[in-house]
Each structure stands twice: as structure tokens, then as C-alpha cells.
Amino acid sequence: MDDSPRWYRPAPDVPLLVGSATALLGYLIPWFRASRRHQWSYSGWTYLEAEGGWTWLVVVSLGIAVLAGLWAGRSLACAKLAVGAAVAGMFLASAVVAVSLSMLPERDSINWVGELPFEMGMPLMAVGFGTVVARALGTVRRPVQE
């Protein structure tokens, strides 16, 4: 029998946990390449290997969201922490991707972003963050008192 205190035993909120972990995976794996000829891709892992800097804030935010998601099923405070950290990670990841796109040279096409060779990172981030936001609407709301 487990004698550990009740608060110590994790009770995950699966959608929050899976959404945060999926967003973290999507941040770390490749997002896009500058062109089909380039051998490397933009990704969170590329930034962390190069110098890290403020891009570590995304990993820290999403790491907090994953850890809080482990206890979010037992604690409303942990659920709110998981959602808040995931939304912070979403904002920071968006900024990192925007900075990455701004580093690319200008193109002749009006839709040059759509012509980039995208990889799985951005779709995974979108699915992960979308899952967190959708779950947040159901987790953090309070029932109306009549």
C-alpha cells in the first residue's frame, strides 16, 4: 500500500499533459528550412545548441506546464499553473518562430512563407497548444452558482 501523502501522488490531466508535451516536442524538432537546398532546419533545438539565450524560456515554460499537468487532475492550482505556463510557452514560441522567419532573406513571391519547406515541428506545436487551450476552457472554468 502507498503511504505517501495524497498530494504527492500524481493525478494527471491527460489533455493538459499531452498537449504541453506535444507542444514541447514540436518546439524542439525542425519547423522549416530556408529552402529545399538547405541541409539544416530552424528549430528550438538548433537555437539551444547554438547559444540558447532567451529561447530557453520556451523550454522552461513548457517544462513547467508538463510537470504541473502531472498533478492538474488533483489540484485546480496545478491546472491553472499548467495552462498559464503553456500559454506563456505559446507566446514565447511564437516570438521565436517570428524571429526565425525574419532572418530569412526577402523573396519575390507575395506568399513566400507558404513556399518554405515545412516540417513537423510547427504542426505539432499547433496541435499541442490547441489541445491545451481547448482543455483550459473546461478545466479552469468554475460552475455558475444559482
C-alpha positions in Angstrom: 0.0 0.0 0.0 1.2 3.5 -0.8 1.8 5.5 2.4 2.8 8.8 0.6 0.6 11.8 1.2 -2.3 12.2 -1.2 -0.9 15.5 -2.7 2.3 13.7 -3.6 0.7 11.1 -5.9 0.3 12.4 -9.4 -3.1 12.6 -10.9 -2.5 13.8 -14.5 -4.9 15.8 -16.5 -4.2 13.9 -19.7 -5.2 16.6 -22.3 -3.1 19.2 -20.5 -0.2 16.9 -20.1 -0.3 15.5 -23.7 -0.9 19.0 -25.2 2.0 20.5 -23.3 4.4 17.6 -24.1 3.3 17.7 -27.8 4.0 21.5 -28.0 7.4 21.0 -26.3 8.3 18.2 -28.8 7.1 20.4 -31.7 9.2 23.3 -30.4 12.4 21.1 -30.3 12.1 19.3 -33.6 12.5 21.1 -37.0 10.0 23.7 -38.1 11.1 24.7 -41.6 14.2 25.1 -43.8 15.2 28.3 -45.6 15.0 26.4 -48.9 14.9 22.9 -50.2 18.7 23.1 -50.7 19.5 23.9 -47.1 20.7 20.9 -45.1 19.6 22.3 -41.7 16.3 23.4 -40.4 15.1 26.1 -37.9 14.1 24.5 -34.6 14.2 25.2 -30.9 16.9 22.6 -30.6 19.0 24.5 -33.1 18.8 27.6 -31.0 19.5 25.8 -27.8 22.6 24.2 -29.3 23.9 27.4 -30.8 23.6 29.7 -27.7 20.3 29.2 -26.0 19.7 32.6 -24.5 16.1 33.7 -24.2 14.9 30.8 -26.3 15.4 28.6 -23.1 12.3 30.4 -21.7 10.1 28.3 -24.1 11.5 25.0 -22.8 11.3 26.1 -19.2 7.7 27.3 -19.6 6.6 24.1 -21.4 8.5 22.0 -18.9 6.6 23.7 -16.0 3.4 23.0 -17.9 4.2 19.3 -18.3 5.2 18.9 -14.6 2.1 20.8 -13.4 0.0 18.7 -15.8 1.0 15.7 -13.8 -0.9 17.0 -10.8 -3.6 19.0 -12.6 -6.2 16.3 -12.2 -5.9 16.6 -8.4 -5.4 20.3 -8.0 -7.1 23.3 -9.6 -4.0 25.4 -8.8 -1.8 23.0 -10.7 -4.2 23.0 -13.6 -4.1 26.8 -13.7 -0.3 26.7 -13.5 -0.1 24.2 -16.4 -2.4 26.4 -18.5 -0.6 29.6 -17.6 2.8 28.1 -18.3 1.7 26.6 -21.6 0.2 29.9 -22.8 3.4 31.6 -21.8 5.3 29.0 -23.8 2.9 29.5 -26.7 3.6 33.3 -26.7 7.4 32.8 -26.5 7.5 30.1 -29.1 5.5 32.3 -31.5 8.1 35.1 -30.9 11.0 32.6 -31.6 9.3 31.4 -34.8 8.6 35.0 -35.9 12.3 36.0 -35.3 13.3 32.9 -37.3 11.1 34.0 -40.2 12.5 37.5 -40.1 16.1 36.1 -40.5 15.2 34.7 -43.9 16.1 36.8 -47.0 13.2 38.5 -48.8 11.7 36.7 -51.7 10.0 37.8 -54.9 6.7 36.0 -54.2 3.9 37.5 -52.1 3.4 34.2 -50.4 7.0 33.2 -49.8 6.3 31.8 -46.3 3.9 29.3 -47.8 6.6 28.2 -50.2 9.0 27.2 -47.4 9.7 23.5 -46.9 7.8 23.0 -43.6 8.5 20.0 -41.3 6.6 18.5 -38.4 7.5 21.0 -35.6 5.0 23.7 -36.4 2.0 21.4 -36.8 2.9 19.6 -33.6 3.1 22.9 -31.8 -0.2 24.0 -33.2 -1.9 20.7 -32.1 -0.3 20.8 -28.7 -1.1 24.4 -27.9 -4.6 24.0 -29.3 -5.2 21.0 -27.1 -4.0 23.0 -24.0 -6.3 26.0 -24.9 -9.3 23.7 -25.5 -8.7 21.9 -22.2 -8.2 25.1 -20.4 -11.7 26.2 -21.3 -13.1 23.1 -19.5 -10.5 22.9 -16.7 -10.2 26.4 -15.3 -13.8 27.5 -15.6 -15.9 27.4 -12.5 -19.6 26.2 -12.4 -22.1 29.1 -12.1 -23.8 29.3 -8.7 -27.5 29.6 -8.9 
